[in-house]
Amino acid sequence: MTQLMTIMEDYLMFKGFKYLRLDGMTKSEDRGELLRLFNESREFFLFLLSTRAGGLGLNLQSADTVIIFDSDWNPHQDLQAQDRAHRIGQKNEVRVLRLMTVNTVEERILAAARYKLNMDEKVIQAGMFDQKSTGSDRRQFLQAILSNDTIEEEEEDEAPDDETVNQMIARGEEEFEIFQKLDTERRVTEDKPRLMAEDELPEWMLKEEDTEEEEEEEQEELGDRRARTKKEVDYSDSLTEKEWLRAIGAMENDDEEEANGSKSKRGSKGKRRRIDDDDDDPKPKKRGRPAREKPGPKNKRLIKQLKRLMDIVIKYEDSDGRVLSEPFMKLPSRRELPDYYEVIKRPMDIRKILNKIEEGRYEDLNDVESDFMLLCRNAQEYNEEASIIYEDSIVMQSVFLNARERIETEADNLPEEGGADDF
């Protein structure tokens, strides 16, 4: 994923900075030429490198500042990228800066990387398996690592201000004064409003969802027939084969009734019959699809099995106490996420599955498994492989299969009759 490099290229071209780029698409014969240009020429301001492609086989001894914009899940990949500037022939002090947005997934990535490096220090590095260190040396080194961890945990995770950043990147008092002067000039020249201020936004974008729902409820109470937001329609084939045949039979009965009714109308054309109030009211004819039959004992037992199965899946928590089913309960609307409905042709969420269970539209466990696996495949198709929701969908698949196996095992141990109510 080198999309961030493409975005940075747009910014560098806007500022007029000359740069070089090397990523996984760069040919091997071009890599040497790019290194020569960067090391020998002072014309180029910076060298854009992807972590994986630029981590090995590069000698950037003319570079003295490494800026990591996008951290890697594997901390050793970042370490290898930093080492490209720590090469033989380096004469300047090398500074390594890591940029991270507060309260984003980048914090989780960096925390995972730090955890791996700390384990490496405590288990491998602290062992000092060089046949020269004594036990007291190992103990002293390990205590120093643990004390450093305590100090780091006490530090506040806040974004530093401009002056703090200048102190971090400056290599002396002269550079610090230059950076302070640049910041002052930048504030004067670039103190401009945003491209679009909040007062320029239309009113409908500033409304909260709660107020919109209240307005819709008021319109329904007052009988307002103005155009409203269309509700989501499920166009998937939700009828079973038996229900479809039953619906076809109902349509044929309706056609016969209409034909008989038209004949009687033609026979009594021009005549009117007055019905006395004392006569009994005729029974109304039932039209359309016949009423759904009440579920029998077998269907009741199946519905209870499905409800218990979904209850296990919905309440599943990981080792951190996080409920994995929350993002899968209800899909965002087409207005909130139109791109999702362009990529996914058959949307599915847990709410739809629960509704179909209540309506008795599942014939067996295989039907609900098919819908749940469709839900997980949709999440894996739309999201990135390294994303949290992608990994959660894989876990949810295994949780569902294990829960189904457990439900089937318990069902086999129950008696055939009279056990449905006790399940």
N, C-alpha and C positions, 0 to 999 in steps of 0.2 A: 504494500500500500504506500504509494508515493504521492498521494494527492496533496499532502501538506507542502511538498517541495514545489508542486505546480503553483499553489497559492502564493508561496514565497517568491517564486519567479515573477509573478505579476507585480508584487510589491517592489522588488528590486528594479524591474524595468521602469516602474512608475517613478522611483527615486533616481534613476539613472546610474545605478551601481553596476559595474562590470563583474561578472561572476562566471564560474564553471559548475557543471552539474555531472554527477556520476551516480547511476543507479543500476538496478538489475538489467535494464535494457541496453546499457552501454556495452559496445563490443570490446573484446579483449585487446584488440590492436589499438583501440582508441584510448584505453586507460593509461598507457605509458605516455602518450602525447599530452593528455590532460595533466598528468603529474609534472611533466617537464615545464609546461606553460605556467603552472601555479608556483612551482619552486623557483624558477629562474626569472619570471617576469613579475614586476611590481604593478602591472596594469590591472590585474584582477583583484577585486575587493575581497571576495570570499569564495569558498568551495562548498557547494551543496552536495552532501553525501547521504545516501540511505544507509541505515545502520548495518544491514546484512551485507550489502554489496561493498561498502567501504570499510568493513571491519578487518579485512585480511589483505596482505600483500601490498600495502600502500606505505610510502615514506613521505610524510609531510613535515619535514624538519623546519621548513620556513614558516609554518603556522605556529602561533603561540597562544591562540584562544580557541577552545572547543565549546560550542554551544549545542546542547542537546534539546531539541524542540519537542520531540516525541519519544518518550522512554519506551524501552522494550521490556516485555515480560521476563525475558532472560537477562539478568543483570550482567552476565559475562559478555553478552553482545555489546552492551554499552561500554564495558571496560576495554574491550578490544578496539572499539571506535575511538576511545580516548587515547589509547596507546599509539594511534597513528601520528600524533603530534609529539609524543615522547620518544623521539628517534635519535639515533646517533647523528650528530651535527647540529643539534638544537642548542642555540646560544641564549635564548630568552627564557624568562620564567613563564611556564605554561599555566594558564587558568582554564578550568573546566566549569562551565555554568550549565545548570539544568533548569529549564523553564517548565513550570507546572501551573495549571489553573486550579484555584482553590475550589473545594467542594465539587469535584468532578471525579470521573473514573480514573483519571491520571493519579490521584492520590492513592487509590487502591493498587494500581500497577506499581507505583513506587514503594508502597508498603510491602508488597509481595517480594519485590526485588531486594529490599533491605533485609527482610526476614531470611531470604536465601543466603545473602552474604554474611549475615550474623551467624547463621548455622555453620557456614564454612569456616568462619574465624574461630568459633568456640570449639568445634569438633576437630577440624583438620589443622588449622593454623596454630591453635593453642597447644596441640599435641607436640609440636616441635620435634618431629620424628627425624632428627638429624644425627642421632647417636653422640651428640655433644652437649645437649642441654640436660640439666638435672631436673628432678621433680620440683624443687623449689622455683626454678626458672619458669617451668610450665604453669605452676600455681600463680605466680606473680603476674605472668602475662594474661592469664584468664581473668584474674581479678581486675586488671586494668581495662579489659574489654567490657566486663560487666558494669564497671563504674561509668564508662563512657555511654553505655546504653541508658543508664539511669538519667544522666545529664541530658541526653537527646530527647528522652520522653518528657522531661520537664519543660522543654522549649515550646513556645506557643507557635501554632501553625497559622501564622498571619502573613499576608502579602507585605513584603518590605516596601518602604517608600523610596523615592528617587535618591535621597541622600544615602540611605543604607545600601542601595544597589551600587552607587558610585564608589562607596568604600570597598565593596566586595570585588569590583572589577578593576579598580585602580591599582597600579603597581608602584605608585609613589605619590607624594604630595602634589607634584606638578600635574600628573594625570587627573588627580581628584579635582583640582581647581578647574582644569579644562572641562571635565564632565559637568561640573556644577554650572559653569558658564553656558555650556550647550543646553542644559535643561532650562536655564533662565530664558535664553533666546527662543527655545521651542515653545515655552508657555506664552510668550508674547506674540509670536508669529502664528501659532496654531490654535490660539484660543478662539475657536469658532464653534458655532452651534452644530448639532448633529444634522445629517442630511434631511431628516424629517423629525420635527419635534412632536411631543405628545399632543400639543394643542392642534396640530395639523391632521391628526388621525380622525377618521370618521367615527361617529358615535357608536356604531354597531361593533367596532373593534374594541371599544373600551368597556362595553357591557360585560358583566360577569355571567357565568352560566346559570347561577341561581336566579338572577333577575329575569333571564330569558325564559326559564321554566315557569316562573311565577306569572309572566305575561301570557304564556300559552294557556295556563290553567284559567286565568281570568277570561281569556277569549272564549274558551270552551263553555264556561259558566254563563256568559252573556249571550251565547249563541252566535258569536261573530263568525261569519262565513268567509272571511277574507283568506287570502292565500297563506298557507302555513308551510312550515318546513315538512317535506315529505318524509314519512317514516321509512325505515329500512325494510326492504322486502326480501324475503328469502326465496330465491328462484330455484333452489335445488329441489330435486325430486325426493320429497319427504314421504310419499305414500308407499306402503308396502304393496306387494302384488295382490294380496287378498283385498285390501282396501280399494285398489284401483279397479278390480273386477266388480266389486260391490258398487262402486260409483258408476261404472258403465251400465250395470243392470238397473240402477235407479234412473239413469237417463232414458233407457228404453221404456220403462214404465211411464215416465213423464210424457214421452212422445205418444204412447197409446192413449193416455188420458186426454191429451190435447186433441187427438184425432176424434175420439168419441164426443168430446165437448163441442167440436166444430159441427159434427153431424146433427146434434140435438139443436144447435142454434139455427141451422138451416131449416130444420123441420118446423120450428116454431117461429119462423120469421114473421114479423109484423104483429105478433100477439104479446100481450103483457099479462103476467100473472101476479095477482096481489096475494101476498102471504099474510095470513092473519097472525096477530100477535100471540094468539093462544097456541099456535102450532109449535111443535118442538123444533128447536134450532137444528139445522143439518150439521152433521159432523164435518169439520173442515178437512179438506184433502191435504195430505202430506206431500210436499213437493221437494225436489232436490235430493241431496244425499240423505239416506236414512240415518237415524240417530245411532251414535256409536254404542255398541253393546258393552255392558258392564264387564269389566275384566273378571275372568273366572279364577278359580283357586290357583291354577298354574300361572296365569298372568300376574296375579297378586304376588305370588312368590318371586317371580322374575323381577317385578318392579322393586320389591324389597331388596333383592340381591343387587340390582343396579344402583339403588340409592346408597346402600352400604358401601359398594365399590367406589362410587364417586366421593362419598364422605371421607374414605381413607385417603384418596388422592388429594382432595382439597385441603385436608388438615395436615398434610405431610410437611415437616420442617427439616431443614438441614442442621448441621452441627452448630451453626451460629444462631439457631432459633428463628431463621427467616422462612416464612411461608412461601413456597415456590409457586403456588397456584395463583397468586394474586394477579400477575400480569396476564394470565390466560382466562380470567373470569369473564371479562367483557371486552370486546374489540372496540377501538375508537371509531367514531362515525366517519362517514365519507368526507365530511367537511373538515374534520380534524386531521385526517391522514388520508388524503386522496391517492397518494402514491401506493399505499398498501393494496388498495382495491384494483389498481392497474396491474400489479405483479401477481397477486393471489386471486385466482379465478373462483375458488370455492372457500370463502371465509367460514371459519368455525371457531366457537369459543365454548367454554364450560357452561355458560348460561343457556345456550341453545340445546346442549346435550341434556341438561336438567329438565328443560321444558318438554323435550321429546320423551323423556322418561315418564314425566307426569301424565302425558297424553297417551302413554302406552303404545308408542310408535316403534319400539324395538321388539323384534321377535326373539332375539337371544343375545348372549354376551358378545358374540362376534360382531353384531351390528354396532353396539356402542364402542367396541374396540376399534372398528373401522373409522368412526367419527373422531375418536380421541387421537388416533395415530395421524389422521388428516390434520388435526389441530397442531400437533407437534411438527409435522412436516412443513406446514405453512410458516411456523416460527423459524424453522431452520432455513427455509428458502429465502425469507425476507431479511433476516438479520445476518450479521457477520459471524464467522466461525468463532472468533475470539470473544464475542460479546457474552454478557451474562445470561441474557434470555435464551441464546442459542444453547449454551451449556445446560441451563435449567430444563429446556425442552427434552434433552437427551435423558436427564435424570428422571423427568416426569414419565417418560416412556417406560423405563424400567420399573418405576414405582407402580404404574398401572398394571403391568404384566404380573408383578409379584402379588399385587392385591387381588387380581383376578384368580391367580392360582390358589390363593388362600381362600377366597370365596367359594370356588368350586370344590375345594377339599372339604370345607365345612358343610356344603350342600350335600355332598355324597354321604356324609355321616348322619344326615337327618332322615327320619322316616318319610316315605312317599306321601302319606296322607296325615293331615293334622299337624304337620311340621311347619307349614307356611306361616302360620300366625306366630309361632315361637321363634322364627328365624331373626 
